[in-house]
Amino acid sequence: MERWLAKADSHPLAKREADLALLLANDTVAWEKYGQFYEGWAPAEIAELLKAVRAAVNRSKPEAT
């Protein structure tokens, strides 16, 4: 829960992006913390969700001028 309650200026999906990347890397700690939410998911499904989250994060970033 702490990761979702970070500073207001941080993008909440960025935290989810990091968590999903750790799950795909078979990080033991990430699986202990978040694996219950992805029980039964295939790695390809997690990868697809990660891709969608990354796209959403990128869309929400202001363009550099």
Order of alpha helices (4+ residues) and beta strands (2+ residues): alpha-alpha-alpha
